[in-house]
Amino acid sequence: MVRHADTGPPGYAQGDAGPLRRAPRRIPAVFAEQQEPQMPRRDDDPNFIEAVARGFDVIKAFQPPKPVMTLSEVAAATGLARPTARRILLTLEALGYVRPLTGGFALTTRVLELGLTYVQAMGLWDVARPHMERLVARTGESSSIAQLDGSDIVYVARVAVPKIIALAVSIGTRFPAPQTSLGKVLLAGLEPDDLDRRLAEPSRSGVEPRRTFDRAELDRTLRDVRAKGWSLTDQELAAGIRSVAAPLRDGAGKVIAALNVTVHAAETPVETLAEEYLPLLLQTASDISADFALYDAIPRVPALSAS
């Protein structure tokens, strides 16, 4: 979806969870709102706790088109009985993840902590942030970091630039990997067995890509990405979206994430993306990888509590 961007200074998607704003003029939708399907149940697994899964289903029911939901809407979206949905909502409210509003319930910003804990535990955001800020300052375009989850990419860090036409991306947003520059870079870094396993998994993004690939075509593309060390996609995920991505590596040279620069086709030609932004992106990815290798090599000793 196209977002009418904030008019304030560039911010980080780690805090970018506000409601989408309508543009003052009609702008074609870039992609449909994501609607992540519910995860399949595992009734035959004695270690699977149904109540925990239902709690996450309720949290995921709140989507940008419906930030405030009634009890009946939550129950319908999750397939839960109204009494069950009510108990879960009240529990989430007590924990600070949901707040009651006139006309229903809404998530609180505390939900962001669920994703931030993962990002902060990696240390990748702390390492990447200053480099991403410099890249964004030099290109005037937004930059993101993503990792693989099954056959999708999931955004784990972002420095955004306010624009009239902007890709509606925040931490946790997922897209099908084969149609994105980030995804191609990440898929190209996999071993063959791991690649087969991930591509066999259906996408959980809820996004219908503009272009699809057969396996032979995708394999040729990934070989090219592997040889070049970067990927450029031109409106494969959705009309108007162009991006270029490069891998981020750990000290052993393993691809752990990917970094991109995203532009709108109406504003930035492919030549600018490839000739001006790509060299800056490659240098930034190299700098982040070098810093992360140093960060990862630092021994961490837990602090002793005072006796």
N, C-alpha and C positions, 0 to 999 in steps of 0.2 A: 504494500500500500504506500502511496505517497503521503508523506507527512509535511504539514506546514510547520517548518522548524521554528524553534525558539528564537527570539530576537536578542537574547542575552549573549554573553561571551561564550566561547567554546567550552563545553563541559565534558564530563566523562559519563559513559553509559552506565557505569556503576551507580550513578545517582540519577539516571535518566529514565524515570519510570512514570513521568507525568502523562496526563491524558493527551491523545492525539488532537491536534487542532485542525480545523478545516481551513483550506487555503481560501483567500479572498476571491479567487477565480477558479473556474473549473479546470482541474488537471486530471488527465487520464490516470487511472489506477495503475501502479507499477506491478503490484502483485496482490493477490487476495490475502485477507487476514488469515493468520494461521489458526487452525483448530486441531490441536493435537488429540488423536484418538486415545481412548482409555486403554491402559495396558491390560493384556489378557490376564485373567485370574489363574492362580496356581493352586487349585483346591486340593490337588494330590500331594502337595508339599507340606509336611508338618511344620516346617520352619517358616512358612509364609504367614505373616500376620495381616489378616484382612483389614483390621481396623486402621492400621498405618497406611495401607494402600488407599483406603477410602478417604483418609484425611488429605493425601496428596491429590486425589481426584477432585476434591472440593476446591483446593487451591488452584488447580489447573483449569477449573471451570470458568474462572474470571479471565476474560479475554478483552483486548482493547475495545471491540464494539460494545461490550457490556461490562463496564467497570463496576457498576452497581447492580446487584442481582437480588431478587426476592427469594425467599425460602423455596417457593414452588419452582422457580427457574433453576435454582441450584439442584434441587431434587431431579428435575427433568434432565438437566445437562449431565448429571452423573449416573442416572439410573437408580438412585437410592430412594428409599421410602422417606417421606417427609419427616417423620420422627427421627430417623437416623441422620438425615442431613441437618436437622436442627441441632441435635446433640454435637455433631462435629463442628458446626459453625460456632456454637457457644463455647466449645473447648478451644477452638482457634482464637476466639475473642479473648478468652481468659489468658491465653499464651501471648497475646499481643499481635497475632498475625491477621486478624480480621477486626473490623470495627462496624458497629451498627450505624446506619444512616437512615434518613427519611426515605422510605421506599425500598429498603433492603439492607444489604451488607456490601462491604468493599474491603479489599485487601489493604494492609498497611505497608509502609516502607520496610517494616521488619522482615517481610518476605525476602527482600534482597539479601539478607544475611545468609540465607540458605545457599545461594550461589557464591556470595563473596567469600564464605569460609573456604570453599574449594579453591578459588583463585588465589586467595591470600596464603593458603597453606602451600601452594606451589611456589610462591615467591616470584612467579613470572611477572605479575602486574607491577610489583615494586621495581623490578629490573627494567621492564619494558617502558614504563610510563614516561620517563624523561626523553627517551629516544623517540617515542611516538609523538610526543608534543613537538619536538623539533621537526619531525617529518611533516606533520600537519601544518606547522608554521611555514615551511618551505614550499609545500604544494598547494596550500589553501583547500585541501580536500580531507575528508574523513578517513581514518585509518582504524582497522580492527584486527584482533587476534582471534583465531578460532582453533578448535580441536575437533577430532572425529568422535562421534558417538554412533556406532553402527554405520549405516550408509549416509548419515547426515553430518553436516558440520554444526557446531554449537559455538556461538560467540561467547568468549570469556573475558575480553577486554576491548575497550573502544575509546577513542578520542574523536569527538564529533565536531563538525563545523556547521553552524547554523546556515541553512539555505532554504529558499522558498520551496524547491523540489528536493526532497531528501528521502533516502531509503529508511523505512521505519525499522530500525535495528536497535536492540538493547541486549544486555547480558542475558544469555539463555535462549535468544532467538536461534532457531534452527532452519536450515535449508538443505535440500538434496545436494550431496557433495559433488556428483559428476558435472553439475551445471554451474559451479562456482570456481573462481580461480583459487580460493582457499582450499576447496575440496580437492581439486585436481592435484595441488601440491602435496596435500596430506595423503591422498590415495597413492600417488607416485612414490611415496616414501615407505610403503608397506611391502612386506614379504609376500610372495605370490599366494600362499595359503591364507594369510590374513586378509589379503585383498579379496579373494574369492568369498571368504566368510562374510566380510562386511557388505559386499555388493549383493549377497544373497538375502540380506535383511531388508525388509520394506522400509521406505522412508516414513518417519513419524512427524514430518514437518507440517503436513497439511497443505503444502504448496504444490501446485501443478506447474512444473517448469515449462517454459516456452519451447524448449528444444529437448528432444530425447536422443539417446545414443544406443546403438547396439553394442554388444560386448567387444566385437572386433575393432570397431571405431574408437571406443573408449580406450582399449589397450594401446592402440597406435598413438592416441593423444597423450597417454600417460608416459609412454616411452619417450616422446618428444619433450615432455615436461621434465622427466628425469635427466635427460641429456642437457637441457638448457639450464635447469636449476630455477625456473620460474614459470608462471602460467598467466596468460592474459585471456580473459573471456569477454566477449562482446554480445550482450543482450541474449545470452543463452538461458538464464534464469527467468528474466522478465524484460519486456521492452524498456529501453532507456537506461539499463544498468550495465556499465562497463567497469571492469576491475582488473588489477594486476596483483599477483601475490608471490611471495617467496617463503621458503621454509625457515623455521627457527629450530636450531639444533642444540642438543646438550653437549657436555664435554666429550662424550664418546662419538659424537657425530650423528646421533640418532635424531630423526625429525620428531619434535615433541609438540609443535604447533605451527601455525602459518600466519603471516602478517600480510595485510593488503592495503591498497589505496583504492577507493571506490569513487567513480565519477558518474555524472549523468551524460548520456549520449548527446543531449541537446546543447550541452555546454562545452564538452571536452572531446575532441577527436581522438581516434585511436593513436594517431601519430604522437600527440602530446603525451598520452599515457605511456607509450613505449619508449619514446626518445627522451623525454624530460623527467617523468616521474619514476620510471623503472630503475635508472641508476641510483636515484636517491633511496628508493625502496630496498634495493639490494644492499647498499651500504648500511642502512638502518638495520636490516635483518642480520647482517654480519656482526654489527656492533652489539645487538641484543644477545645473539648467540654467544659471543665472546664473554659478555658480562654474566650471562646466566651460567656458563661453564665455571666461571670463577665463584659465583654465588653458590653453586651446587657443591663445589669442592671445599667450602668452609665447614669445618666440624661444628656441630651444634650440640652444646652440652646443656641439658635442662637446668634451670636455676634451682638452687637448693632453698627450700623454705626455711625461714628463721625458726630456730628452736626456742 
